[in-house]
Amino acid sequence: MTAEPRVVILVPRRDGFAWRDKVWRWVKAWWEKEFPDYPMFEGHHNVGLFNRAAALNAASAMAGEWEIALIIDSDVITDPAHVREAIQIAADQDRIVVPFKVRHNLNQRGTERIMAGEGAHWERWIARNFYD
């Protein structure tokens, strides 16, 4: 019997932007509720232009030893079932997995409404879709 892989959540961030910080508080609570068994580590890069890779490396260093990392941006949520499936694929096949095919960027009004609890029909607030 093999042990379960250690799964962590890594978040590259920069504090100090009121709207982004507000969104992050909501997104962080969402990830903690959906995936309470996975410790979350915020890596920050605060000098000069934001360097996502440096922030991600800082989060990874804080996390210590891990087998699977969920790398999330501080303004992103995704279908929890797809995340769980991606974790299983990563564990079984030892590869990178993206748990979505389309990224939907919402407008600010939609983001505010979802954070206020109106998430049932979020599709009407899509500002842009990314298929790559």
C-alpha positions as MATLAB code, in Angstrom:
seq = 'MTAEPRVVILVPRRDGFAWRDKVWRWVKAWWEKEFPDYPMFEGHHNVGLFNRAAALNAASAMAGEWEIALIIDSDVITDPAHVREAIQIAADQDRIVVPFKVRHNLNQRGTERIMAGEGAHWERWIARNFYD';
ca = [
       0.000    0.000    0.000;
       1.479    3.351   -1.055;
       1.034    6.551    0.873;
      -1.142    9.325   -0.503;
       0.940   11.969   -2.271;
       1.441   15.236   -0.406;
      -0.617   17.823   -2.266;
      -0.048   21.532   -1.677;
      -1.541   24.701   -3.097;
       0.996   27.284   -4.292;
      -0.073   30.876   -4.884;
       2.174   33.529   -6.443;
       1.078   36.911   -5.043;
       1.781   40.529   -4.380;
      -0.060   42.361   -1.616;
      -1.032   45.998   -1.595;
      -3.655   46.358   -4.306;
      -7.046   46.813   -2.612;
      -9.229   45.141   -5.254;
      -6.858   42.199   -5.801;
      -6.479   41.739   -2.038;
     -10.268   41.687   -1.621;
     -10.676   39.122   -4.404;
      -7.853   37.038   -2.903;
      -9.528   36.904    0.515;
     -12.659   35.487   -1.123;
     -10.769   33.103   -3.438;
      -8.540   31.887   -0.601;
     -11.583   31.075    1.552;
     -13.131   29.220   -1.396;
     -10.010   27.039   -1.919;
      -9.728   26.379    1.829;
     -13.377   25.282    1.942;
     -13.168   23.084   -1.169;
      -9.751   21.567   -0.384;
      -9.258   21.740    3.390;
      -6.677   18.924    3.433;
      -4.209   20.737    1.178;
      -1.976   23.310    2.858;
      -1.733   26.613    1.019;
       1.465   28.620    0.607;
       1.619   32.189   -0.662;
       4.850   33.232   -2.289;
       5.375   36.957   -2.668;
       7.506   39.010   -5.001;
       7.456   42.650   -3.946;
      10.456   44.271   -5.642;
      10.128   45.867   -9.078;
       7.741   44.446  -11.635;
       5.877   41.403  -10.373;
       7.783   38.210  -11.137;
       5.303   35.321  -11.020;
       8.029   32.681  -11.279;
       9.964   34.153   -8.335;
       6.774   34.292   -6.250;
       5.946   30.712   -7.205;
       9.454   29.556   -6.288;
       9.087   31.282   -2.909;
       5.779   29.478   -2.289;
       7.323   26.157   -3.281;
      10.261   26.685   -0.925;
       7.877   27.444    1.950;
       5.872   24.291    1.178;
       8.862   22.014    1.660;
       8.630   18.486    0.278;
       5.571   17.792   -1.856;
       4.574   15.435   -4.658;
       1.753   17.387   -6.295;
       1.286   21.158   -6.392;
      -1.878   22.958   -7.350;
      -0.604   26.212   -8.790;
      -3.343   28.810   -8.658;
      -3.532   32.501   -9.346;
      -5.009   34.562   -6.559;
      -8.108   35.413   -8.577;
      -9.031   31.965   -9.909;
     -11.480   29.248   -8.945;
     -12.342   26.176  -10.994;
     -14.620   23.165  -10.857;
     -13.544   21.169   -7.775;
     -14.350   17.864   -9.490;
     -11.977   18.758  -12.325;
      -9.261   19.646   -9.817;
      -9.671   16.318   -8.041;
      -9.511   14.502  -11.377;
      -6.380   16.449  -12.338;
      -4.725   15.521   -9.038;
      -5.451   11.852   -9.707;
      -4.076   12.068  -13.255;
      -0.952   13.845  -11.994;
      -0.456   11.145   -9.356;
      -1.056    8.270  -11.770;
       0.868    9.620  -14.756;
       3.464   11.889  -13.124;
       2.744   14.840  -15.393;
       1.413   18.385  -15.477;
      -2.364   18.633  -15.787;
      -4.534   21.660  -16.531;
      -8.026   21.059  -15.070;
      -9.936   23.160  -17.603;
     -10.246   23.698  -21.349;
     -11.537   27.268  -21.334;
     -10.637   30.100  -19.003;
     -13.471   32.557  -18.441;
     -12.477   36.022  -17.280;
     -15.391   37.724  -15.569;
     -16.062   41.448  -15.487;
     -15.748   43.301  -12.185;
     -19.511   43.487  -11.628;
     -19.781   39.716  -12.062;
     -16.892   39.126   -9.702;
     -18.536   41.343   -7.095;
     -21.867   39.516   -7.500;
     -20.266   36.094   -7.162;
     -18.377   37.197   -4.052;
     -21.722   38.422   -2.693;
     -23.178   34.927   -3.141;
     -24.828   35.115   -6.564;
     -22.826   32.419   -8.316;
     -25.593   30.379   -9.921;
     -25.574   32.063  -13.349;
     -22.058   33.429  -13.640;
     -21.887   32.921  -17.427;
     -23.606   36.264  -18.096;
     -20.625   38.081  -16.572;
     -17.953   36.623  -18.852;
     -15.844   39.442  -20.274;
     -13.431   37.242  -22.232;
     -12.758   33.581  -22.925;
      -9.324   32.013  -23.418;
      -9.127   28.705  -25.241;
      -5.362   28.242  -25.216;
];
